Amino acid sequence: MQKRALAVHDISCVGRCSLTVALPILSAAGVDTSVIPTALLSTHTGDFTGYTHLDLTDQLLPITDHIATLGLHFDAFYSGYLANGAQVDLVLKMVDRLCDPQTLIFVDPAFADHGKLYSLMDESMPKMMRALCARANTIVPNLTEAAFLLGAPYRASGYDESYIHTLAEGLAANGPENVVITDVSFTDAQTGIAVYHRADGSFNLLFRPKLPGVFHGTGDVFASFLLSAVLGGLPLMSAAELALSCTHESIRYTLEGGEPLRYGVQFERTLPTLINALAKK
């Protein structure tokens, strides 16, 4: 039977991120993907100015109430960028209303990067988001979010494996079974991810060569590839390996194409890699 996911993210009209990334990647993987938008922006908030922002907080529960009448089973509930701390409480109510014990709760706590909160976030967001992560099966924070969720010092560089391991263990102790931390880098030549599984305490690091530039939306791209691979039947480590490869390939295509980086990475050209990998599993 075809898998079904519900993606709760914002929509940026221009710039590859959030729903404009999650929906096509999950759909390419054969996942029937429903959406609940948390906000509508003319562009994403990185490297653009003058963008519009429509907060959709007042629409979240009415949409949820209607969807709840349809009797749908969702194999995955995928939350990302939330417009404000109050939306976290509403998303927790969505989980209660729309998910069952078989639903994978997959949280990308998208509120910070490069050591600081996103421009529209307030200081309450890390504490609020921690409550949502506690309900998740799998969370996918970047390094900044991982530190902020724990109230731990953020280190842009000069850290070692034990620092990342401590962050992953601390996040898993809050509730999630799986923690995947992105933007992990021990040298200037490589960047990658850490994957922690609470049940057996396994901790693994995966790296790819670091490519020059700041690439907006890659957290959304990676998380969407990861969830697609998991729903496609791959074990977590294999799914993480595939997602990292697809994200790296998307960045490489973008650099080769010469498009301004603020428009996001060319994940569209990498979708055949995802589709072929899932077909061979």
VEXGUDREN-801015 format. One record per residue (C-alpha): x, y, z; residue number from 1. Coordinates in pm, 1 decimal. Example, Ala and Ser with C-alpha at 12.3 -4.5 7.8 and 13.67 -1.06 7.14 Angstrom:
# VEXGUDREN-801015
<rec x="1230.0" y="-450.0" z="780.0" nr="1"/>
<rec x="1367.0" y="-106.0" z="714.0" nr="2"/>
# end
This chain:
# VEXGUDREN-801015
<rec x="0.0" y="0.0" z="0.0" nr="1"/>
<rec x="122.3" y="350.7" z="-81.6" nr="2"/>
<rec x="270.9" y="537.2" z="213.1" nr="3"/>
<rec x="111.9" y="864.2" z="323.8" nr="4"/>
<rec x="283.4" y="1154.7" z="501.2" nr="5"/>
<rec x="164.1" y="1484.7" z="642.9" nr="6"/>
<rec x="414.0" y="1771.2" z="609.6" nr="7"/>
<rec x="371.4" y="2071.8" z="839.2" nr="8"/>
<rec x="603.5" y="2345.6" z="712.1" nr="9"/>
<rec x="595.2" y="2697.4" z="576.9" nr="10"/>
<rec x="577.1" y="2788.2" z="207.3" nr="11"/>
<rec x="829.1" y="3022.8" z="50.2" nr="12"/>
<rec x="711.8" y="3131.1" z="-293.5" nr="13"/>
<rec x="1070.9" y="3172.3" z="-417.1" nr="14"/>
<rec x="1373.4" y="2984.4" z="-285.2" nr="15"/>
<rec x="1392.8" y="2608.0" z="-242.7" nr="16"/>
<rec x="1308.3" y="2520.9" z="117.7" nr="17"/>
<rec x="1032.6" y="2387.3" z="341.6" nr="18"/>
<rec x="724.0" y="2265.9" z="154.0" nr="19"/>
<rec x="863.4" y="2347.5" z="-190.4" nr="20"/>
<rec x="1134.9" y="2092.9" z="-106.5" nr="21"/>
<rec x="949.5" y="1841.3" z="109.8" nr="22"/>
<rec x="652.6" y="1789.7" z="-120.9" nr="23"/>
<rec x="842.2" y="1708.9" z="-443.9" nr="24"/>
<rec x="1104.2" y="1490.0" z="-274.3" nr="25"/>
<rec x="849.9" y="1281.4" z="-84.6" nr="26"/>
<rec x="627.1" y="1260.8" z="-391.9" nr="27"/>
<rec x="919.4" y="1143.1" z="-606.8" nr="28"/>
<rec x="972.0" y="864.2" z="-354.0" nr="29"/>
<rec x="613.3" y="752.1" z="-408.6" nr="30"/>
<rec x="476.9" y="898.0" z="-83.9" nr="31"/>
<rec x="127.8" y="1047.9" z="-94.4" nr="32"/>
<rec x="203.1" y="1377.3" z="81.2" nr="33"/>
<rec x="-55.9" y="1602.9" z="239.6" nr="34"/>
<rec x="44.8" y="1946.1" z="369.2" nr="35"/>
<rec x="-50.3" y="2194.9" z="639.3" nr="36"/>
<rec x="126.9" y="2529.6" z="583.4" nr="37"/>
<rec x="243.8" y="2719.2" z="892.0" nr="38"/>
<rec x="324.9" y="3046.8" z="716.1" nr="39"/>
<rec x="337.2" y="3195.9" z="367.2" nr="40"/>
<rec x="646.3" y="3394.1" z="268.3" nr="41"/>
<rec x="733.7" y="3558.3" z="-61.1" nr="42"/>
<rec x="1091.4" y="3426.2" z="-21.7" nr="43"/>
<rec x="1282.9" y="3249.4" z="250.2" nr="44"/>
<rec x="1452.1" y="3469.9" z="508.4" nr="45"/>
<rec x="1814.4" y="3402.1" z="416.1" nr="46"/>
<rec x="1988.2" y="3641.7" z="173.9" nr="47"/>
<rec x="1659.9" y="3810.6" z="79.3" nr="48"/>
<rec x="1522.7" y="4138.7" z="211.5" nr="49"/>
<rec x="1175.7" y="4292.7" z="192.4" nr="50"/>
<rec x="1002.2" y="3955.7" z="203.4" nr="51"/>
<rec x="639.4" y="3920.7" z="305.0" nr="52"/>
<rec x="534.5" y="3691.4" z="589.4" nr="53"/>
<rec x="179.5" y="3574.1" z="654.0" nr="54"/>
<rec x="144.7" y="3385.8" z="982.3" nr="55"/>
<rec x="-111.0" y="3104.5" z="943.7" nr="56"/>
<rec x="-144.9" y="3016.6" z="1311.4" nr="57"/>
<rec x="-520.1" y="3075.8" z="1306.3" nr="58"/>
<rec x="-563.3" y="2821.5" z="1026.9" nr="59"/>
<rec x="-380.0" y="2527.8" z="1182.5" nr="60"/>
<rec x="-653.7" y="2388.6" z="1405.8" nr="61"/>
<rec x="-940.4" y="2442.7" z="1158.3" nr="62"/>
<rec x="-741.9" y="2253.1" z="894.2" nr="63"/>
<rec x="-658.3" y="1983.2" z="1148.5" nr="64"/>
<rec x="-1021.4" y="1951.6" z="1256.7" nr="65"/>
<rec x="-1132.4" y="1893.3" z="899.7" nr="66"/>
<rec x="-856.4" y="1645.3" z="816.5" nr="67"/>
<rec x="-940.8" y="1454.5" z="1133.9" nr="68"/>
<rec x="-1289.5" y="1385.7" z="995.8" nr="69"/>
<rec x="-1144.0" y="1204.3" z="692.8" nr="70"/>
<rec x="-1022.6" y="898.8" z="882.0" nr="71"/>
<rec x="-678.8" y="897.0" z="717.5" nr="72"/>
<rec x="-379.4" y="704.6" z="847.3" nr="73"/>
<rec x="-49.4" y="888.9" z="813.5" nr="74"/>
<rec x="265.4" y="678.8" z="803.8" nr="75"/>
<rec x="470.3" y="987.6" z="888.5" nr="76"/>
<rec x="406.1" y="1325.5" z="1046.6" nr="77"/>
<rec x="683.2" y="1561.0" z="930.4" nr="78"/>
<rec x="715.4" y="1900.2" z="1095.2" nr="79"/>
<rec x="962.9" y="2171.7" z="1001.7" nr="80"/>
<rec x="965.3" y="2551.9" z="1023.5" nr="81"/>
<rec x="704.3" y="2687.8" z="1262.9" nr="82"/>
<rec x="622.1" y="3057.8" z="1252.9" nr="83"/>
<rec x="626.2" y="3113.8" z="1629.7" nr="84"/>
<rec x="645.0" y="2937.5" z="1964.0" nr="85"/>
<rec x="266.6" y="2921.5" z="1996.7" nr="86"/>
<rec x="251.9" y="2699.5" z="1689.4" nr="87"/>
<rec x="447.7" y="2431.1" z="1875.3" nr="88"/>
<rec x="153.2" y="2374.9" z="2108.6" nr="89"/>
<rec x="-78.3" y="2356.1" z="1809.1" nr="90"/>
<rec x="144.2" y="2103.5" z="1634.2" nr="91"/>
<rec x="140.5" y="1888.6" z="1947.2" nr="92"/>
<rec x="-239.8" y="1896.6" z="1925.5" nr="93"/>
<rec x="-213.0" y="1794.3" z="1559.4" nr="94"/>
<rec x="-5.8" y="1493.7" z="1662.9" nr="95"/>
<rec x="-275.3" y="1395.6" z="1912.3" nr="96"/>
<rec x="-554.9" y="1437.5" z="1657.9" nr="97"/>
<rec x="-400.0" y="1303.6" z="1338.9" nr="98"/>
<rec x="-145.1" y="1039.9" z="1439.4" nr="99"/>
<rec x="-180.4" y="685.1" z="1566.0" nr="100"/>
<rec x="75.7" y="453.7" z="1730.9" nr="101"/>
<rec x="208.6" y="347.8" z="1388.7" nr="102"/>
<rec x="278.7" y="704.6" z="1272.2" nr="103"/>
<rec x="645.4" y="801.7" z="1253.5" nr="104"/>
<rec x="682.4" y="1144.2" z="1416.9" nr="105"/>
<rec x="968.5" y="1309.3" z="1229.0" nr="106"/>
<rec x="1074.4" y="1656.2" z="1348.4" nr="107"/>
<rec x="1313.8" y="1895.7" z="1179.8" nr="108"/>
<rec x="1338.1" y="2168.8" z="1447.9" nr="109"/>
<rec x="1405.8" y="2446.5" z="1198.5" nr="110"/>
<rec x="1464.1" y="2758.0" z="1406.7" nr="111"/>
<rec x="1836.3" y="2844.9" z="1399.1" nr="112"/>
<rec x="2163.0" y="2811.5" z="1207.0" nr="113"/>
<rec x="2522.0" y="2934.7" z="1221.6" nr="114"/>
<rec x="2493.9" y="3003.2" z="1594.1" nr="115"/>
<rec x="2186.3" y="3225.5" z="1589.7" nr="116"/>
<rec x="1808.9" y="3209.2" z="1571.5" nr="117"/>
<rec x="1636.1" y="3270.5" z="1238.9" nr="118"/>
<rec x="1537.5" y="3632.6" z="1189.7" nr="119"/>
<rec x="1167.6" y="3588.2" z="1275.0" nr="120"/>
<rec x="1219.9" y="3366.6" z="1581.9" nr="121"/>
<rec x="1198.2" y="3475.1" z="1944.3" nr="122"/>
<rec x="1400.6" y="3347.1" z="2238.8" nr="123"/>
<rec x="1122.8" y="3109.7" z="2351.0" nr="124"/>
<rec x="1153.2" y="2886.9" z="2045.2" nr="125"/>
<rec x="1428.7" y="2647.3" z="2166.9" nr="126"/>
<rec x="1236.4" y="2565.8" z="2486.1" nr="127"/>
<rec x="907.9" y="2527.7" z="2299.3" nr="128"/>
<rec x="1064.3" y="2314.0" z="2027.2" nr="129"/>
<rec x="1219.4" y="2087.4" z="2289.0" nr="130"/>
<rec x="866.6" y="1980.6" z="2388.8" nr="131"/>
<rec x="787.5" y="1883.1" z="2030.2" nr="132"/>
<rec x="1115.3" y="1693.7" z="1991.1" nr="133"/>
<rec x="1025.3" y="1496.3" z="2303.6" nr="134"/>
<rec x="724.1" y="1351.7" z="2116.2" nr="135"/>
<rec x="924.4" y="1257.8" z="1807.7" nr="136"/>
<rec x="1058.8" y="923.7" z="1695.8" nr="137"/>
<rec x="1332.4" y="1092.1" z="1492.7" nr="138"/>
<rec x="1469.8" y="1447.3" z="1505.3" nr="139"/>
<rec x="1702.7" y="1613.0" z="1256.1" nr="140"/>
<rec x="1854.9" y="1927.0" z="1410.6" nr="141"/>
<rec x="2155.2" y="2106.7" z="1272.1" nr="142"/>
<rec x="2448.1" y="2170.6" z="1505.6" nr="143"/>
<rec x="2313.9" y="2510.1" z="1619.6" nr="144"/>
<rec x="1968.3" y="2370.2" z="1694.8" nr="145"/>
<rec x="2115.2" y="2071.0" z="1877.9" nr="146"/>
<rec x="2309.8" y="2299.0" z="2111.4" nr="147"/>
<rec x="2022.4" y="2544.2" z="2161.6" nr="148"/>
<rec x="1773.3" y="2263.9" z="2236.0" nr="149"/>
<rec x="1997.6" y="2149.0" z="2520.2" nr="150"/>
<rec x="2101.7" y="2494.9" z="2638.9" nr="151"/>
<rec x="2457.8" y="2384.9" z="2563.9" nr="152"/>
<rec x="2739.7" y="2604.5" z="2431.1" nr="153"/>
<rec x="2737.2" y="2628.9" z="2051.5" nr="154"/>
<rec x="3075.6" y="2568.6" z="1896.4" nr="155"/>
<rec x="3121.8" y="2671.3" z="1535.8" nr="156"/>
<rec x="3458.0" y="2493.3" z="1518.6" nr="157"/>
<rec x="3723.5" y="2336.7" z="1734.6" nr="158"/>
<rec x="3499.0" y="2063.3" z="1871.8" nr="159"/>
<rec x="3557.0" y="1689.7" z="1857.3" nr="160"/>
<rec x="3357.2" y="1369.1" z="1832.2" nr="161"/>
<rec x="3286.1" y="1360.8" z="2205.5" nr="162"/>
<rec x="3110.1" y="1700.6" z="2185.2" nr="163"/>
<rec x="2878.4" y="1573.9" z="1910.2" nr="164"/>
<rec x="2821.8" y="1243.8" z="2090.7" nr="165"/>
<rec x="2725.0" y="1429.7" z="2409.1" nr="166"/>
<rec x="2476.8" y="1646.4" z="2217.6" nr="167"/>
<rec x="2320.3" y="1341.4" z="2051.1" nr="168"/>
<rec x="2288.0" y="1151.8" z="2379.5" nr="169"/>
<rec x="2136.9" y="1453.7" z="2551.2" nr="170"/>
<rec x="1880.2" y="1503.2" z="2277.1" nr="171"/>
<rec x="1784.9" y="1134.8" z="2277.9" nr="172"/>
<rec x="1740.8" y="1143.0" z="2655.8" nr="173"/>
<rec x="1463.1" y="1396.8" z="2595.8" nr="174"/>
<rec x="1254.2" y="1135.6" z="2414.1" nr="175"/>
<rec x="1336.7" y="1064.0" z="2048.2" nr="176"/>
<rec x="1464.0" y="721.7" z="1951.5" nr="177"/>
<rec x="1683.3" y="855.2" z="1669.6" nr="178"/>
<rec x="1887.2" y="1175.0" z="1652.6" nr="179"/>
<rec x="2051.1" y="1287.1" z="1328.4" nr="180"/>
<rec x="2264.0" y="1599.9" z="1367.6" nr="181"/>
<rec x="2360.7" y="1783.8" z="1048.6" nr="182"/>
<rec x="2632.8" y="2040.6" z="978.3" nr="183"/>
<rec x="2898.1" y="1839.2" z="1163.4" nr="184"/>
<rec x="3253.7" y="1924.8" z="1059.8" nr="185"/>
<rec x="3585.7" y="1846.8" z="1226.1" nr="186"/>
<rec x="3802.2" y="1988.5" z="945.1" nr="187"/>
<rec x="3765.9" y="2251.4" z="673.9" nr="188"/>
<rec x="3772.1" y="1976.2" z="411.1" nr="189"/>
<rec x="3467.3" y="1776.3" z="517.9" nr="190"/>
<rec x="3111.4" y="1819.4" z="640.0" nr="191"/>
<rec x="2857.6" y="1561.7" z="738.5" nr="192"/>
<rec x="2615.6" y="1416.9" z="990.5" nr="193"/>
<rec x="2603.0" y="1223.5" z="1316.3" nr="194"/>
<rec x="2348.0" y="944.4" z="1361.4" nr="195"/>
<rec x="2255.4" y="822.8" z="1711.4" nr="196"/>
<rec x="2018.4" y="537.7" z="1792.9" nr="197"/>
<rec x="1907.8" y="536.5" z="2156.8" nr="198"/>
<rec x="1803.2" y="170.0" z="2183.2" nr="199"/>
<rec x="2151.6" y="30.8" z="2127.2" nr="200"/>
<rec x="2358.6" y="344.9" z="2184.4" nr="201"/>
<rec x="2506.2" y="328.0" z="1834.9" nr="202"/>
<rec x="2674.4" y="645.8" z="1713.7" nr="203"/>
<rec x="2802.7" y="692.4" z="1359.4" nr="204"/>
<rec x="2953.3" y="976.8" z="1160.7" nr="205"/>
<rec x="2922.4" y="1019.9" z="783.9" nr="206"/>
<rec x="3111.8" y="1281.1" z="583.5" nr="207"/>
<rec x="3140.0" y="1423.6" z="234.6" nr="208"/>
<rec x="3386.1" y="1678.1" z="91.9" nr="209"/>
<rec x="3288.5" y="2032.1" z="189.0" nr="210"/>
<rec x="3195.5" y="2244.9" z="-113.4" nr="211"/>
<rec x="3243.2" y="2624.7" z="-111.1" nr="212"/>
<rec x="2944.4" y="2845.9" z="-32.5" nr="213"/>
<rec x="2645.2" y="2892.2" z="197.4" nr="214"/>
<rec x="2361.9" y="2671.7" z="75.3" nr="215"/>
<rec x="2014.7" y="2771.2" z="191.3" nr="216"/>
<rec x="1753.2" y="2502.9" z="245.7" nr="217"/>
<rec x="1993.2" y="2210.0" z="257.7" nr="218"/>
<rec x="1861.5" y="2108.5" z="600.8" nr="219"/>
<rec x="1513.9" y="2075.3" z="449.0" nr="220"/>
<rec x="1656.7" y="1891.3" z="149.6" nr="221"/>
<rec x="1849.5" y="1644.1" z="365.7" nr="222"/>
<rec x="1560.4" y="1582.3" z="606.2" nr="223"/>
<rec x="1319.0" y="1524.8" z="318.6" nr="224"/>
<rec x="1554.5" y="1279.9" z="147.0" nr="225"/>
<rec x="1605.1" y="1103.0" z="480.8" nr="226"/>
<rec x="1234.5" y="1063.9" z="553.7" nr="227"/>
<rec x="1169.7" y="952.8" z="195.1" nr="228"/>
<rec x="1433.8" y="681.8" z="225.9" nr="229"/>
<rec x="1301.1" y="563.1" z="562.8" nr="230"/>
<rec x="945.8" y="544.6" z="427.9" nr="231"/>
<rec x="1088.7" y="365.2" z="126.8" nr="232"/>
<rec x="1199.5" y="84.4" z="356.4" nr="233"/>
<rec x="1567.3" y="160.1" z="416.6" nr="234"/>
<rec x="1715.1" y="120.1" z="765.8" nr="235"/>
<rec x="1814.9" y="449.0" z="929.9" nr="236"/>
<rec x="2188.2" y="432.0" z="855.9" nr="237"/>
<rec x="2132.0" y="338.2" z="491.6" nr="238"/>
<rec x="1870.7" y="612.6" z="463.5" nr="239"/>
<rec x="2111.6" y="864.8" z="617.0" nr="240"/>
<rec x="2387.9" y="761.0" z="377.1" nr="241"/>
<rec x="2154.3" y="802.6" z="78.8" nr="242"/>
<rec x="2018.3" y="1136.8" z="203.6" nr="243"/>
<rec x="2367.8" y="1274.4" z="257.5" nr="244"/>
<rec x="2475.7" y="1162.1" z="-89.8" nr="245"/>
<rec x="2167.5" y="1314.3" z="-252.9" nr="246"/>
<rec x="2216.5" y="1644.1" z="-68.6" nr="247"/>
<rec x="2584.0" y="1660.4" z="-163.9" nr="248"/>
<rec x="2494.8" y="1583.2" z="-524.2" nr="249"/>
<rec x="2232.6" y="1860.6" z="-521.4" nr="250"/>
<rec x="2493.5" y="2110.5" z="-399.6" nr="251"/>
<rec x="2738.2" y="1999.8" z="-667.8" nr="252"/>
<rec x="2477.8" y="2043.0" z="-942.2" nr="253"/>
<rec x="2402.5" y="2392.0" z="-809.4" nr="254"/>
<rec x="2765.0" y="2499.6" z="-818.8" nr="255"/>
<rec x="2806.8" y="2358.4" z="-1168.3" nr="256"/>
<rec x="2496.2" y="2544.2" z="-1288.0" nr="257"/>
<rec x="2610.5" y="2881.1" z="-1157.3" nr="258"/>
<rec x="2268.5" y="2983.0" z="-1020.0" nr="259"/>
<rec x="2278.7" y="3234.4" z="-729.7" nr="260"/>
<rec x="2299.1" y="3032.7" z="-410.6" nr="261"/>
<rec x="2018.2" y="3218.7" z="-238.3" nr="262"/>
<rec x="1766.9" y="3033.7" z="-458.1" nr="263"/>
<rec x="1856.6" y="2702.3" z="-295.1" nr="264"/>
<rec x="2011.4" y="2383.9" z="-428.4" nr="265"/>
<rec x="1909.6" y="2193.7" z="-739.9" nr="266"/>
<rec x="1759.9" y="1892.3" z="-564.2" nr="267"/>
<rec x="1534.2" y="1833.4" z="-865.8" nr="268"/>
<rec x="1828.2" y="1694.8" z="-1063.7" nr="269"/>
<rec x="1899.8" y="1446.3" z="-784.1" nr="270"/>
<rec x="1553.6" y="1293.3" z="-764.8" nr="271"/>
<rec x="1646.0" y="1011.9" z="-1010.7" nr="272"/>
<rec x="1922.6" y="907.4" z="-770.5" nr="273"/>
<rec x="1666.7" y="875.7" z="-489.9" nr="274"/>
<rec x="1414.0" y="692.7" z="-707.6" nr="275"/>
<rec x="1671.4" y="446.9" z="-842.1" nr="276"/>
<rec x="1814.1" y="374.6" z="-497.6" nr="277"/>
<rec x="1471.0" y="298.5" z="-354.1" nr="278"/>
<rec x="1385.7" y="78.9" z="-653.1" nr="279"/>
<rec x="1697.1" y="-134.4" z="-585.8" nr="280"/>
<rec x="1652.1" y="-185.6" z="-211.0" nr="281"/>
# end
